């Protein structure tokens, strides 16, 4: 049986020489960490940007008593589509975490996901600045300044606040259960034995999980993501000062999703994972594509599933006496992490 040959992007589209030279350098470990940081920041930016904009339109309609600006349904779709676009655009480089609860080391050692959220909120603010000033001045003139730093005030589109009638215990329970729900879907989407959620359906399922939670539980208040919460809160602090901190709720919004995510993963691994299950053909194809990067293997070698192809490439080069230093590859795809 003839094996289908590997066709690489460079075989279809010839890139300019300067970009080909850059590709040889960007995958060295001294450089590629910045590529991953950029991809993580871009991913958070891509879903925070439409989400905050839609939320701000909803608040504007409520303050000005005008209809048709936004709705809870639109906000859910804005975040869901943003997540879908983020995974499709940036996940191939960084692995598509975009959430410190999925990989805490990204925020501890790099902090770039938070920067992406901060940047998105900053741009949305300046795009809406005249209308934001109108909203703030209108609430102050109406004697509703106490509602400014709530979900119904303009700062509430950037930093997350809870409704005054909701107790901290209630919002904690809501945040924990919603984060647990989303984490279960994320982990299931990365399960190579899952016959229902294949790799191609992973990103849409994750996006819809966020949308479902927003549609159902945004009114009590949900954050779901430390990068989204802290990025927006830091921007609110930049504009409105310490009044925008959010009090004790800020800790709930920023941190609750982390233990909830860990709890969801433990439940999934203990009760729903079986190492004797077959890996689906779609997952096999996905892994082969991930590890089929031309720089990972020697030109005359085929990638071997389940083996360290980078090491094979080094071995082949050294056995032929090339004497050239190998390039460490860090390019990854959603759910697959390869580190040296």
C-alpha positions as CSV (number, residue, x, y, z in Angstrom):
1,X,0.0,0.0,0.0
2,X,1.4,3.4,-1.0
3,X,1.8,5.8,1.8
4,X,0.5,9.3,1.3
5,X,3.6,11.6,1.2
6,X,4.0,14.5,3.6
7,X,3.2,17.8,2.0
8,X,4.4,20.9,4.0
9,X,3.3,24.4,3.8
10,X,6.6,25.4,2.3
11,X,6.0,23.0,-0.6
12,X,2.8,24.9,-1.5
13,X,3.7,28.5,-0.7
14,X,7.3,29.8,-1.1
15,X,8.0,32.3,1.6
16,X,10.3,35.3,1.2
17,X,13.9,34.6,2.1
18,X,13.8,36.8,5.2
19,X,10.9,34.9,6.6
20,X,12.5,31.5,5.9
21,X,15.6,32.8,7.8
22,X,13.4,33.9,10.7
23,X,11.8,30.5,10.9
24,X,15.2,28.9,11.4
25,X,15.8,31.1,14.4
26,X,12.4,31.4,16.0
27,X,12.3,27.8,17.2
28,X,15.5,28.0,19.2
29,X,14.6,27.9,22.9
30,X,16.3,31.3,23.4
31,X,13.7,32.8,21.0
32,X,10.6,30.6,21.0
33,X,9.5,31.3,24.5
34,X,8.7,34.8,23.3
35,X,6.6,33.3,20.5
36,X,4.6,31.3,23.0
37,X,4.1,34.4,25.2
38,X,2.9,36.4,22.3
39,X,0.5,33.6,21.3
40,X,-0.9,33.4,24.8
41,X,-1.4,37.1,25.0
42,X,-3.0,37.2,21.6
43,X,-5.3,34.4,22.5
44,X,-6.6,36.1,25.6
45,X,-6.9,39.4,23.7
46,X,-9.0,37.8,21.0
47,X,-11.7,36.6,23.3
48,X,-11.6,39.5,25.8
49,X,-11.8,42.1,23.1
50,X,-15.3,41.1,21.6
51,X,-16.6,40.0,25.0
52,X,-15.9,43.3,26.8
53,X,-17.1,45.3,23.9
54,X,-20.4,43.4,23.9
55,X,-20.7,43.7,27.6
56,X,-20.1,47.4,27.5
57,X,-22.8,47.8,24.8
58,X,-25.2,46.0,27.1
59,X,-24.4,48.3,30.0
60,X,-24.7,51.4,27.8
61,X,-28.2,50.3,26.7
62,X,-29.2,49.8,30.4
63,X,-28.0,53.2,31.6
64,X,-29.4,55.2,28.6
65,X,-32.6,53.2,28.6
66,X,-32.2,52.4,24.9
67,X,-32.9,49.0,23.4
68,X,-31.0,47.0,20.8
69,X,-27.4,47.6,21.9
70,X,-26.7,44.2,23.3
71,X,-28.1,41.3,25.3
72,X,-27.0,38.4,27.5
73,X,-27.3,36.2,24.4
74,X,-25.0,38.5,22.4
75,X,-22.4,38.6,25.2
76,X,-22.3,34.8,25.3
77,X,-21.8,34.6,21.6
78,X,-19.1,37.3,21.7
79,X,-17.0,35.4,24.2
80,X,-17.7,32.0,22.6
81,X,-16.7,33.3,19.1
82,X,-13.7,35.0,20.6
83,X,-12.5,31.8,22.3
84,X,-13.1,29.9,19.0
85,X,-11.0,32.4,17.1
86,X,-8.3,32.5,19.8
87,X,-7.9,28.7,19.7
88,X,-7.9,28.7,15.9
89,X,-5.4,31.5,15.5
90,X,-3.0,31.1,18.4
91,X,-3.2,27.6,19.9
92,X,-0.9,26.1,17.3
93,X,2.0,28.0,18.7
94,X,1.5,28.0,22.5
95,X,-0.8,25.1,23.1
96,X,-3.9,27.3,23.6
97,X,-4.1,27.6,27.4
98,X,-5.3,31.2,27.6
99,X,-6.2,30.5,31.2
100,X,-3.9,30.3,34.2
101,X,-6.2,27.6,35.7
102,X,-5.3,25.4,32.8
103,X,-1.6,25.9,33.3
104,X,-0.7,28.0,36.3
105,X,3.0,28.2,35.3
106,X,2.1,30.6,32.4
107,X,1.0,33.3,34.9
108,X,3.6,32.5,37.6
109,X,6.7,32.5,35.3
110,X,5.5,34.7,32.5
111,X,2.3,36.6,33.3
112,X,1.5,37.2,29.6
113,X,-2.1,36.0,29.5
114,X,-3.0,38.8,31.9
115,X,-1.2,41.3,29.7
116,X,-3.4,40.2,26.8
117,X,-6.6,40.9,28.8
118,X,-5.2,44.2,30.0
119,X,-4.4,45.3,26.4
120,X,-7.8,44.3,25.1
121,X,-9.6,46.3,27.8
122,X,-7.4,49.3,27.2
123,X,-8.3,49.3,23.5
124,X,-12.0,48.8,24.1
125,X,-11.9,51.7,26.6
126,X,-10.5,54.1,24.1
127,X,-12.8,53.0,21.4
128,X,-15.8,53.7,23.7
129,X,-14.3,56.5,25.7
130,X,-16.8,59.3,24.9
131,X,-19.8,57.0,25.6
132,X,-18.1,55.7,28.8
133,X,-17.7,59.3,30.0
134,X,-21.4,59.9,29.2
135,X,-22.5,56.8,31.1
136,X,-20.4,57.7,34.2
137,X,-21.5,61.3,34.2
138,X,-25.1,60.3,33.7
139,X,-25.0,57.9,36.7
140,X,-23.4,60.5,38.9
141,X,-26.0,63.1,37.9
142,X,-28.8,60.7,38.6
143,X,-27.5,60.0,42.1
144,X,-26.5,56.5,41.2
145,X,-22.8,56.7,41.9
146,X,-23.1,53.8,44.3
147,X,-24.0,51.6,41.3
148,X,-20.9,52.6,39.3
149,X,-18.7,49.7,40.5
150,X,-21.3,47.0,40.0
151,X,-22.2,44.9,37.0
152,X,-24.6,47.8,35.9
153,X,-21.9,50.5,35.8
154,X,-19.4,51.2,33.0
155,X,-16.4,49.9,35.0
156,X,-18.3,46.6,35.4
157,X,-17.6,45.9,31.7
158,X,-13.9,45.8,32.5
159,X,-13.5,44.6,36.1
160,X,-16.0,42.0,37.3
161,X,-18.3,42.9,40.3
162,X,-21.1,41.1,42.0
163,X,-24.6,42.3,42.6
164,X,-25.1,44.0,46.0
165,X,-27.9,41.5,46.9
166,X,-25.7,38.5,46.2
167,X,-23.7,37.2,49.2
168,X,-20.1,36.2,48.8
169,X,-21.0,32.6,49.6
170,X,-23.5,32.5,46.8
171,X,-21.2,34.1,44.2
172,X,-18.4,31.7,45.3
173,X,-20.6,28.7,44.8
174,X,-21.8,30.0,41.4
175,X,-18.2,30.7,40.3
176,X,-16.9,27.3,41.5
177,X,-19.6,25.3,39.8
178,X,-19.4,27.2,36.5
179,X,-15.6,26.9,36.4
180,X,-15.9,23.2,37.2
181,X,-18.4,22.7,34.3
182,X,-16.1,24.5,31.8
183,X,-13.0,22.6,33.0
184,X,-14.7,19.3,32.5
185,X,-15.5,20.2,28.9
186,X,-11.9,21.4,28.3
187,X,-10.4,18.2,29.6
188,X,-12.9,16.0,27.7
189,X,-12.0,17.9,24.5
190,X,-8.3,16.9,25.0
191,X,-9.0,13.2,25.7
192,X,-7.7,11.3,22.7
193,X,-10.1,8.4,23.4
194,X,-13.2,10.6,23.2
195,X,-15.2,9.4,20.3
196,X,-17.8,12.2,20.5
197,X,-15.6,15.3,20.9
198,X,-12.9,14.8,18.3
199,X,-9.9,17.2,17.9
200,X,-11.8,19.1,15.2
201,X,-14.7,19.6,17.5
202,X,-12.7,20.5,20.6
203,X,-12.5,24.3,20.0
204,X,-16.3,24.7,19.2
205,X,-17.2,22.6,22.3
206,X,-15.0,24.6,24.6
207,X,-16.4,27.9,23.1
208,X,-20.0,26.7,23.6
209,X,-19.2,25.6,27.2
210,X,-18.3,29.2,28.0
211,X,-21.3,30.5,26.2
212,X,-23.7,28.1,28.0
213,X,-22.3,29.2,31.4
214,X,-22.6,32.9,30.5
215,X,-26.1,32.5,29.2
216,X,-27.2,30.6,32.3
217,X,-25.2,32.1,35.2
218,X,-23.8,35.5,34.2
219,X,-26.5,37.3,36.2
220,X,-25.2,36.0,39.6
221,X,-21.7,36.8,38.4
222,X,-19.0,34.6,36.7
223,X,-15.4,35.3,35.8
224,X,-14.2,31.8,34.7
225,X,-10.7,32.9,33.9
226,X,-8.0,34.6,36.0
227,X,-6.4,36.2,33.0
228,X,-9.7,37.8,32.0
229,X,-10.5,38.9,35.5
230,X,-7.1,40.4,36.4
231,X,-6.5,41.9,33.0
232,X,-9.7,43.8,33.2
233,X,-9.4,44.7,36.9
234,X,-5.9,46.1,36.4
235,X,-7.2,48.3,33.6
236,X,-10.2,49.5,35.8
237,X,-7.7,50.4,38.5
238,X,-5.6,52.3,36.0
239,X,-8.6,54.5,35.0
240,X,-10.7,54.7,38.2
241,X,-8.2,54.0,41.0
242,X,-8.6,51.9,44.1
243,X,-12.4,52.4,44.0
244,X,-12.4,49.7,41.2
245,X,-10.8,47.0,43.3
246,X,-14.0,45.0,43.9
247,X,-13.4,44.3,47.5
248,X,-13.4,40.7,48.7
249,X,-15.2,39.6,45.6
250,X,-12.0,40.3,43.6
251,X,-10.3,37.3,45.2
252,X,-13.3,35.0,44.4
253,X,-13.4,36.1,40.8
254,X,-9.6,35.7,40.3
255,X,-8.9,32.5,42.2
256,X,-12.0,30.3,42.5
257,X,-11.6,28.9,39.0
258,X,-8.2,27.4,39.8
259,X,-9.3,24.9,42.5
260,X,-12.5,24.3,40.5
261,X,-10.5,23.4,37.5
262,X,-8.2,21.1,39.5
263,X,-11.2,19.4,41.0
264,X,-12.8,18.8,37.6
265,X,-9.6,17.3,36.2
266,X,-9.3,15.0,39.2
267,X,-12.8,13.8,38.8
268,X,-12.4,13.2,35.1
269,X,-9.1,11.3,35.5
270,X,-10.4,9.1,38.3
271,X,-13.8,8.3,37.0
272,X,-13.9,8.8,33.3
273,X,-10.4,7.9,31.9
274,X,-9.5,4.3,31.0
275,X,-6.0,3.7,29.7
276,X,-7.1,0.5,27.9
277,X,-9.4,2.5,25.6
278,X,-8.5,2.9,22.0
279,X,-7.2,6.2,20.8
280,X,-9.5,7.4,18.1
281,X,-8.3,7.6,14.4
282,X,-8.9,11.4,14.5
283,X,-6.7,11.8,17.6
284,X,-4.0,9.7,15.9
285,X,-4.1,11.9,12.9
286,X,-4.0,15.0,15.0
287,X,-0.9,13.8,16.9
288,X,0.9,12.8,13.7
289,X,0.2,16.3,12.3
290,X,1.6,17.9,15.5
291,X,4.8,15.9,15.5
292,X,5.2,16.0,11.7
293,X,7.0,19.4,11.7
294,X,9.7,19.1,9.1
295,X,12.3,20.5,11.4
296,X,11.5,17.8,13.9
297,X,12.7,15.0,11.7
298,X,15.4,14.3,9.2
299,X,14.5,14.9,5.6
300,X,14.6,11.2,4.8
301,X,12.9,10.0,8.0
302,X,9.2,9.7,8.7
303,X,7.8,10.7,12.1
304,X,7.2,7.7,14.4
305,X,4.1,8.0,16.6
306,X,4.9,7.8,20.3
307,X,8.6,8.4,19.9
308,X,10.7,11.5,20.4
309,X,11.1,12.6,16.8
310,X,13.3,15.5,17.8
311,X,15.8,13.1,19.3
312,X,15.6,10.9,16.2
313,X,16.4,13.9,14.1
314,X,19.5,14.7,16.2
315,X,20.6,11.1,16.1
316,X,20.3,10.9,12.3
317,X,22.2,14.1,11.9
318,X,25.0,13.1,14.2
319,X,25.3,9.6,12.6
320,X,25.9,11.3,9.2
321,X,28.5,13.5,10.7
322,X,26.9,16.8,9.7
323,X,28.4,18.5,12.7
324,X,25.6,21.1,12.7
325,X,23.8,22.1,15.9
326,X,20.2,20.9,15.9
327,X,17.4,23.3,16.4
328,X,15.1,22.6,19.4
329,X,11.4,22.7,18.3
330,X,8.7,24.1,20.5
331,X,5.9,24.5,18.0
332,X,2.8,22.8,19.4
333,X,-0.9,22.4,18.9
334,X,-3.9,22.6,21.2
335,X,-3.7,20.1,24.1
336,X,-0.2,18.9,23.1
337,X,2.9,20.3,24.9
338,X,6.4,19.5,23.8
339,X,9.2,20.8,25.8
340,X,12.9,20.2,26.0
